[in-house]
Amino acid sequence: MILSDDAFVMLLDERRFADLTRKRRCDTTTHSEGLFALSCASRREVDALADAAVAAGGKPAMEPEDHGFMYGRSFYDPDGQHGEAFWMDPELVRSG
């Protein structure tokens, strides 16, 4: 799946995933396997991505976080993986 000119994501079914690792897949109803965060260009994009994840069968993971200079929302995808969309004020990132 192409997210942008610089970002790609590969979505695998369980059988193909098992071909790529020697470890067992964890039970994501009780354990976190990872947290996958995507940087967004705006607060509106954060909301659109998180809303799309929930509309596709995911669930909200945490309450939205708004720190003024940074805004984020997290969700669990339909497989239970923890995802997050976040935005940071680009002026603060450049001056950082």
C-alpha positions as CSV (number, residue, x, y, z in Angstrom):
1,M,0.0,0.0,0.0
2,I,1.5,3.3,-1.1
3,L,1.0,6.1,1.5
4,S,3.2,8.7,-0.2
5,D,6.2,9.0,-2.5
6,D,8.3,8.2,0.6
7,A,6.2,5.8,2.6
8,F,4.9,2.3,1.9
9,V,3.2,-0.3,4.0
10,M,3.0,-4.1,3.3
11,L,-0.1,-5.8,4.7
12,L,0.2,-9.6,5.0
13,D,-2.2,-12.3,5.9
14,E,-1.2,-14.6,8.8
15,R,0.1,-17.4,6.5
16,R,2.5,-15.0,4.6
17,F,3.5,-13.3,7.8
18,A,4.5,-16.6,9.3
19,D,6.9,-17.2,6.3
20,L,8.8,-14.0,7.3
21,T,9.6,-14.7,10.9
22,R,10.6,-17.6,13.2
23,K,8.7,-16.1,16.1
24,R,5.1,-16.9,17.0
25,R,2.5,-14.2,16.4
26,C,1.3,-12.8,19.7
27,D,-2.4,-12.6,20.7
28,T,-3.1,-9.0,20.1
29,T,-6.3,-9.2,22.2
30,T,-4.1,-9.3,25.3
31,H,-0.6,-8.2,24.2
32,S,0.8,-5.3,22.1
33,E,3.1,-6.5,19.3
34,G,4.2,-3.1,18.3
35,L,3.0,0.5,18.0
36,F,3.1,1.9,14.5
37,A,3.0,5.7,14.2
38,L,2.4,7.7,11.1
39,S,3.3,11.4,10.9
40,C,0.5,13.5,9.3
41,A,0.6,16.9,7.6
42,S,-2.2,18.4,9.8
43,R,-4.6,17.8,12.6
44,R,-7.3,17.2,10.1
45,E,-5.2,14.5,8.5
46,V,-4.7,12.9,11.9
47,D,-8.5,12.8,12.4
48,A,-9.2,11.5,8.9
49,L,-6.7,8.6,9.3
50,A,-7.9,7.6,12.8
51,D,-11.5,7.9,11.7
52,A,-10.8,5.7,8.6
53,A,-9.1,3.1,10.8
54,V,-12.2,2.9,13.0
55,A,-14.6,2.9,10.1
56,A,-12.6,-0.1,8.6
57,G,-13.3,-2.2,11.7
58,G,-10.7,-0.8,14.2
59,K,-11.3,0.5,17.6
60,P,-10.0,3.6,19.4
61,A,-7.0,2.7,21.6
62,M,-6.4,5.8,23.8
63,E,-8.0,9.2,24.2
64,P,-6.7,11.9,21.7
65,E,-3.7,13.8,23.0
66,D,-3.5,17.5,22.3
67,H,-0.4,19.3,23.5
68,G,-0.9,22.3,21.3
69,F,2.4,21.8,19.4
70,M,1.6,18.1,18.9
71,Y,-1.7,16.2,18.3
72,G,-2.3,12.5,18.1
73,R,-4.9,9.8,18.0
74,S,-4.4,6.1,18.4
75,F,-6.4,3.1,17.4
76,Y,-6.3,-0.7,17.2
77,D,-6.7,-2.1,13.7
78,P,-9.0,-5.0,13.0
79,D,-6.2,-7.4,13.9
80,G,-5.5,-5.7,17.2
81,Q,-2.3,-3.9,16.1
82,H,-1.7,-0.5,17.8
83,G,-1.5,2.3,15.3
84,E,-1.2,6.1,15.9
85,A,-1.5,9.1,13.7
86,F,0.2,12.3,14.9
87,W,1.0,15.8,13.8
88,M,3.7,18.1,15.1
89,D,3.9,21.9,14.5
90,P,6.4,22.1,11.6
91,E,7.9,25.4,12.9
92,L,8.9,23.7,16.2
93,V,10.3,20.7,14.3
94,R,12.5,22.9,12.2
95,S,13.7,25.0,15.1
96,G,14.1,21.9,17.3
